[in-house]
Amino acid sequence: MGTLNALEGSGDESLVILQSLLCLLREKNLLTRADIEELCDRVSSRAKQAECAPFPCSEKAANVAAAEMARIGGYIGTRYGGKHRRGV
């Protein structure tokens, strides 16, 4: 069984797994650049409504997640290209 110290770093481990998963899905064209842009917007929107969202979370954590998602989206867009989503 894991120790408490092993659980403390699980956020970083989860982030590495999710970053890798997003890149893999984009490589296989299962996610489009537009999908990733929409995901960025959803995370950003959730950060703005952190306290009253259906799944409440810390406002600080939600803002950090939104910034990280924007960074990941920028990297994937540059690395794999693709069409941007249409303006609404």
Phi and psi in degrees as GROMACS dihedral restraints (atoms count N, CA, C in turn):
[ dihedral_restraints ]
;  ai    aj    ak    al  type     phi  dphi    fc
    3     4     5     6     1   -72.2    20    10
    4     5     6     7     1   156.0    20    10
    6     7     8     9     1   -91.6    20    10
    7     8     9    10     1   172.0    20    10
    9    10    11    12     1   -61.5    20    10
   10    11    12    13     1   -38.7    20    10
   12    13    14    15     1   -62.7    20    10
   13    14    15    16     1   -35.2    20    10
   15    16    17    18     1   -66.6    20    10
   16    17    18    19     1   -33.3    20    10
   18    19    20    21     1   -73.8    20    10
   19    20    21    22     1   -27.1    20    10
   21    22    23    24     1   -63.9    20    10
   22    23    24    25     1   -35.1    20    10
   24    25    26    27     1   -88.7    20    10
   25    26    27    28     1     3.9    20    10
   27    28    29    30     1   -63.8    20    10
   28    29    30    31     1   -23.5    20    10
   30    31    32    33     1   -63.9    20    10
   31    32    33    34     1   -44.7    20    10
   33    34    35    36     1   -65.2    20    10
   34    35    36    37     1   -40.9    20    10
   36    37    38    39     1   -63.5    20    10
   37    38    39    40     1   -42.8    20    10
   39    40    41    42     1   -63.4    20    10
   40    41    42    43     1   -39.4    20    10
   42    43    44    45     1   -63.3    20    10
   43    44    45    46     1   -43.2    20    10
   45    46    47    48     1   -61.9    20    10
   46    47    48    49     1   -43.0    20    10
   48    49    50    51     1   -63.6    20    10
   49    50    51    52     1   -46.4    20    10
   51    52    53    54     1   -66.9    20    10
   52    53    54    55     1   -39.3    20    10
   54    55    56    57     1   -60.8    20    10
   55    56    57    58     1   -45.4    20    10
   57    58    59    60     1   -64.2    20    10
   58    59    60    61     1   -39.5    20    10
   60    61    62    63     1   -64.9    20    10
   61    62    63    64     1   -45.0    20    10
   63    64    65    66     1   -60.6    20    10
   64    65    66    67     1   -43.6    20    10
   66    67    68    69     1   -64.0    20    10
   67    68    69    70     1   -42.9    20    10
   69    70    71    72     1   -62.8    20    10
   70    71    72    73     1   -45.5    20    10
   72    73    74    75     1   -63.2    20    10
   73    74    75    76     1   -35.9    20    10
   75    76    77    78     1   -70.7    20    10
   76    77    78    79     1   -41.0    20    10
   78    79    80    81     1   -57.7    20    10
   79    80    81    82     1   -39.1    20    10
   81    82    83    84     1   -86.9    20    10
   82    83    84    85     1     6.7    20    10
   84    85    86    87     1    59.3    20    10
   85    86    87    88     1    28.4    20    10
   87    88    89    90     1   -86.0    20    10
   88    89    90    91     1   -20.6    20    10
   90    91    92    93     1  -122.2    20    10
   91    92    93    94     1   136.9    20    10
   93    94    95    96     1   -97.2    20    10
   94    95    96    97     1   168.1    20    10
   96    97    98    99     1   -60.8    20    10
   97    98    99   100     1   -37.5    20    10
   99   100   101   102     1   -63.0    20    10
  100   101   102   103     1   -38.7    20    10
  102   103   104   105     1   -61.5    20    10
  103   104   105   106     1   -42.9    20    10
  105   106   107   108     1   -67.5    20    10
  106   107   108   109     1   -38.4    20    10
  108   109   110   111     1   -63.8    20    10
  109   110   111   112     1   -39.0    20    10
  111   112   113   114     1   -65.5    20    10
  112   113   114   115     1   -40.6    20    10
  114   115   116   117     1   -62.1    20    10
  115   116   117   118     1   -41.8    20    10
  117   118   119   120     1   -57.9    20    10
  118   119   120   121     1   -44.6    20    10
  120   121   122   123     1   -64.5    20    10
  121   122   123   124     1   -39.3    20    10
  123   124   125   126     1   -66.3    20    10
  124   125   126   127     1   -41.3    20    10
  126   127   128   129     1   -65.2    20    10
  127   128   129   130     1   -42.0    20    10
  129   130   131   132     1   -62.6    20    10
  130   131   132   133     1   -42.1    20    10
  132   133   134   135     1   -63.5    20    10
  133   134   135   136     1   -40.5    20    10
  135   136   137   138     1   -65.0    20    10
  136   137   138   139     1   -35.4    20    10
  138   139   140   141     1   -63.9    20    10
  139   140   141   142     1   -34.7    20    10
  141   142   143   144     1   -72.2    20    10
  142   143   144   145     1   -23.5    20    10
  144   145   146   147     1  -118.3    20    10
  145   146   147   148     1    32.3    20    10
  147   148   149   150     1   -54.1    20    10
  148   149   150   151     1   -44.3    20    10
  150   151   152   153     1   -78.0    20    10
  151   152   153   154     1   -27.5    20    10
  153   154   155   156     1  -111.0    20    10
  154   155   156   157     1     9.5    20    10
  156   157   158   159     1   -69.7    20    10
  157   158   159   160     1   160.5    20    10
  159   160   161   162     1   -57.3    20    10
  160   161   162   163     1   -30.4    20    10
  162   163   164   165     1  -117.3    20    10
  163   164   165   166     1    84.3    20    10
  165   166   167   168     1   -57.4    20    10
  166   167   168   169     1   145.6    20    10
  168   169   170   171     1  -150.3    20    10
  169   170   171   172     1   172.0    20    10
  171   172   173   174     1   -67.1    20    10
  172   173   174   175     1   134.6    20    10
  174   175   176   177     1   -61.8    20    10
  175   176   177   178     1   -40.1    20    10
  177   178   179   180     1   -62.9    20    10
  178   179   180   181     1   -46.2    20    10
  180   181   182   183     1   -63.1    20    10
  181   182   183   184     1   -39.6    20    10
  183   184   185   186     1   -66.0    20    10
  184   185   186   187     1   -38.7    20    10
  186   187   188   189     1   -67.8    20    10
  187   188   189   190     1   -39.5    20    10
  189   190   191   192     1   -63.9    20    10
  190   191   192   193     1   -41.8    20    10
  192   193   194   195     1   -62.9    20    10
  193   194   195   196     1   -40.6    20    10
  195   196   197   198     1   -64.2    20    10
  196   197   198   199     1   -42.1    20    10
  198   199   200   201     1   -65.3    20    10
  199   200   201   202     1   -41.6    20    10
  201   202   203   204     1   -66.4    20    10
  202   203   204   205     1   -39.9    20    10
  204   205   206   207     1   -65.0    20    10
  205   206   207   208     1   -38.4    20    10
  207   208   209   210     1   -63.8    20    10
  208   209   210   211     1   -39.9    20    10
  210   211   212   213     1   -64.9    20    10
  211   212   213   214     1   -45.2    20    10
  213   214   215   216     1   -63.1    20    10
  214   215   216   217     1   -44.8    20    10
  216   217   218   219     1   -60.4    20    10
  217   218   219   220     1   -40.3    20    10
  219   220   221   222     1   -63.6    20    10
  220   221   222   223     1   -42.9    20    10
  222   223   224   225     1   -63.6    20    10
  223   224   225   226     1   -48.9    20    10
  225   226   227   228     1   -63.8    20    10
  226   227   228   229     1   -40.0    20    10
  228   229   230   231     1   -61.8    20    10
  229   230   231   232     1   -41.5    20    10
  231   232   233   234     1   -70.7    20    10
  232   233   234   235     1   -42.1    20    10
  234   235   236   237     1   -71.3    20    10
  235   236   237   238     1   -45.1    20    10
  237   238   239   240     1  -108.8    20    10
  238   239   240   241     1   -12.1    20    10
  240   241   242   243     1    66.5    20    10
  241   242   243   244     1  -154.5    20    10
  243   244   245   246     1   112.1    20    10
  244   245   246   247     1   170.6    20    10
  246   247   248   249     1   -83.7    20    10
  247   248   249   250     1   140.1    20    10
  249   250   251   252     1   -71.8    20    10
  250   251   252   253     1   159.6    20    10
  252   253   254   255     1   -74.3    20    10
  253   254   255   256     1   160.2    20    10
  255   256   257   258     1   -74.3    20    10
  256   257   258   259     1   145.8    20    10
  258   259   260   261     1   -66.8    20    10
  259   260   261   262     1   146.4    20    10
